[in-house]
Amino acid sequence: MRYAMAVTAPGGVENFRRIDRELPPPGPGEVVLRQTAIGLNYIDVYFRTGLYPWDVPADLIPGGEAAGVIEAVGPGVDLPPGLRVAYTVRNGAYASHRVIAADDLVPIPEGISDEIAAAVMLKGLTVHYLIHHSYPVAAGDCVLVHAAAGGVGLLAGQWLKHKGVRAIGTAGTPEKCALALAHGYDAVIDYKTTDFVAETMRLTDGKGVQAVYDSVGAVTVKKSIEVLETFGTLVSFGQSSGPALDFRITDLARGSLRLTRPTLFHHTAQPGWLRQASREIFDLIQDGTIRVEIGQRYDLKDVAAAHTALESRKTIGCTILTP
């Protein structure tokens, strides 16, 4: 039976329920996808709780990245049935099967598993725009990355090292700090035992960093500004601890600082960007520059437990849901 895990109404994990469903045949430009691996991301929590608005009144199916096999194609689709593909979109991935636009799909190269592809579409593309567009790094730069042991953080550490950038990370346990150090970071600060502002300034001889990549939000943004050098850039791309409501534009005046709040789907909407950026990520995985850490696996029916672990900061690297 084809099924999905939906959220009945905005709120806690208790609002997840399984819904069995029939899918319509694919329309023009669409395919039916049998999903084999689904990525878990904090944006899924934002949608589940209602922090991000729903486009349906009830039974929202969250999930922004997955991989699978094309089962059927609609008119005008040049992708063959049987092809392995991956994607990232706003929602709808928590399902065994789905109908999806062919333009949203990226073929998975040989040598890359469905799990790896599902784990890096949203997270890998996020790292791509962060370090190429939000603050384009250059060799010799020094940057700070919060949540360095998370899915985005581990990919970012390796990619930054590949580009000759000195990356300082923050993480919440000694084990997570060690994991991040093994994935490209020059230094990782345990923010639970050490003041990351003071330590970052010590590590940079008082100069600060060119950019901070901050997905945490409320508990970090004000302090992130303190470690930026003059003309530095704060890239706020998430709010796992909640929105930074105490931030003011005038806070940037301390160093003529820059602030940007990017989102992935503005980038994927650019013609040609999705496939080009995906190819770059897959190439780096294939040549061994980036290795993907899958720290947890859950059955899709146990997605409530996966969300609980993610919100409790008990996950490391990427989490995969299997239908």
N, C-alpha and C positions, 0 to 999 in steps of 0.2 A: 504494500500500500504506500502510495506517495503521501508524504506528510511534511509538516513544518512545525516549528516551535514558535508560537506567537505570544505576545504580551497582550492580555485582555484590556488593560488600562494602564496609564502611567503609574509607576510605583516600584515596589520591591520585587525580589525574585519570585515571591509567591504568586505573582501574576502571570508567570509562564504557564502555558498549557499546550498540549499537542493537538493539532488539528489535521485530520485526514482530508485530503482534497483531490479532486480531479483537475487536471490541467487542460486548458484549451489547446488546440493545435497551434503551432507557431504561425504567426502572421507574416506579412512581408517584412523582410529584414530581421526576423527573429529565429531563435533556435530553442529546442527543448534540451536542457542540460541535466544529465544525471550527475549529481554532485558527489565527489569522493572525499573531499577534505575542505573544511571551513575554518577560516582564521577568526580568532577572538581579538577584539580591540576595545579600548576604553570608550571610543565613540559609541559602541553598542550600549554601554551603560548610560551614556547621555540620552540616547533615544529611549531606552527602557524606562528611565525615570521621568521623562518628559522635559528634561533640561533643554533638549533640542525638540522643536515642534514636530508633531506627527502630521502625515498627509492622509491619514485614515482615521475614522472616529474610534475604532476598536480593532483588536487583533492585529496589531502591528507585528510584522515579521522582521526582526532586526538582522544585523549581519552585513558587513561591508566588503568581505573578500572571501573567495572560494576558488576551488578548482574542480574540474570534472570532465566528463566525456559527452560530446554532442550526440544526442539520440535521434533527433529529427530536425530538419531545417525548413524554413518557410521560403516563399518566393523571393528571389533576388539575393539569396545568401550564397557566397562562394566558398564557405567552409564546409568540408565534408562530414557526414556522420562518422563517428568513431574517433574524431580528432580530440586530443587532450587540450584543454584550454583553461585559462584562469582569468579572473576579473576583479575589479574593485568598483563598487557602486555604493550608494548611500545606505540601502537596506535590502532585505529580502533573501539574505544568504542562509539563514537558519532553516534549511529545507533539504529534503532528499532530492527533489527535482524542482526546476523552475523554468519558466519561459523568460528569455532575456534577449536584448538586442545584440545582434552579431557584432556591431561596432564597438561594444563594450568588452569584447573578448580578445585575449592575447594567446596565440598558440604557445604551448609549453615545449621548450626544446628537449631533444633527447638528452638523457643523462640527468635531468632534473625531475624529481618525484613530484607527484601531485601535492603531497604535504608541504614540501619546500615551496612550491609555487603559491599555494594558498597562504603560507605564512608570510610571504614577502610582497604580495601585491600592494596592499594598503600601506604596510609599514615600510617596505623598500621604496615605494614611490614617494612616501612622505619624506624619507631621508634625502631622496634625490632633490626634491624642490627646496628642502631646508638648506642644503649646502651648495646648491647651484643658483638659487634664485632669492630666497628670503635673506640670507647673508651668504653671498658667493665667496667661499673660502679660497685662500691662496696658500701655497707652500710657505711655511714659516709663521702662519697665524697661530694664535692660541685661543681656544674657545672652551666654554664650559657647557656640559650637557647634563641636565638633570635626568633622573630615572635611567641611569646608564646601564643597568642590568635588565631593563625591559626589552621588549621586542625591537622597538625603534632604537633604543639606546645601544644595544649590542651591534646592530647593523651600522649605526652611525660611527661608533668607535673604529671599526675596521675600515670603513670608507674614508674617514678623516685621516687615518694613518697612511692609507694608500696615497692620499693627496699631499702628504708631507705636513699635515697640520698637527700641532700639539693639542691633544684633547684631554681636558680634566673632567672627570665625571663625579656625580654624586649617587649614592645608593644607601639602602637602609639597614644592611647587615654586613658583617665581615665576609660572609659567603658570597653575597651579591657583589661586594667590592672586588673580591678575588676574581669572580667571573668576568666582570667588566675589564679588569686589568689584563685578563687573558684574551680580550677581544679588542685590543688596539689602544686602550687609554694609557696615557703617560702617568696619570695619577688618578686615584678614585678616593673620594672623601666620604666617610660614613657620617651622614648628616645627623644621625641620632646621638652620636657621641662627640662630634666635632662641629664647631661653628664653620660652615662652609665659606662664609665671607672672609673671615680671618685667614683660613687655610688657603683659599684661592689667592689672596693677596700675598701671602707668604711664598707660595709656589711661583708667583710671577714677579717676585722682588718688588712688590708694591705697585706694579704697573697696571694690573688688571688684565682683562681679556678683551679681544675684539668683538666677541659676540657671546650671548648666552642663548641656548636653545632650551626653552622652558615649557614643559608639558604638564607641570604640576599646578600652577596657578596661585591660589589664595595664599598658601604658606611660603611661597618662594619668590613671587614677582618683586616685591619691594626690596628684598635682599639681593635678588639677581641684579638689580640696577646698581647696587653698591660695588659690584666687582667689575663693572664695565669701565674701560678706559675712555678718555675723551673721544667723542664721536662714535662710541661703540653702539652696537645694535642688540636690542632685546627682541628675540623671536619667540613670541608667545603662541604656541600651537596646540594647547590643550589646557585642561583645568581639572585634573584628577582629584585635587583637594578642594575644588569649588572655584567659582569666579573670584578674581582679585578686585573686590569691591572697594578696597581702600586705596587703589591706585588713582593718581591724578596726572594729567598731562604735564603739569608744572614739575612733577618729579623728574622729568627728563632734562630739566634745565641744569642739573648738577654737572653735566658734562656734554651739553649739546647732543644728547643721546637720540637714537632712533628707535622706534617701536614699530613692529609689524605683527599683524595677526592673520597669518595665511591659513587657507584651508585647501585640502587636496583637490577637491572637485572643481575648483576654479582652474587648476592646472590641467586636469584630465579633459576639460572642455576645450582646451586649445587644440586645433587641428594637428594631428600627427604626434602630439606630445606623448600620449599613452604608450604607443608601440615603441617609439624611440627610447623613452626612459626605461621601459620594461626590458628592451634588448640590452641596455647598458647594465642593468641589474643582473640579468641572467648571465651575461658574459662574465661579470665579476665572480659570480658563484661558480661558473664552469671552470674558470682558470684558477680557482682556489683563493682568490683575494678576499672573498667574503664567505664565511661559513655560517650557516643558519642554525641557531640553537633552539630546538623545540623542547621546551622544559616540561610541558604537560600535555596530556591527551585525555579527552573526555568523549563519551558517547553524546551525540547531539541531544538525546533525551535527557541528559544530565546537565543541560546548559545552565540551570539555576545554580548548581554547585560550582561551575566554572566561573560564573559572574561573582559569586561570593568570594572565591579565592582571589580573583583579580582585584576586587574592591578592598580586600583585606591585605593587599600587598604580599600575598603568599606565592605569587607566580614569579618565574624567571624566564627570560627569553620569550619565545612565542608559545601560544596555546593553540592546539588544533582540536576541532570538534569533528567527529566522524558520524555521518548519518547511518 
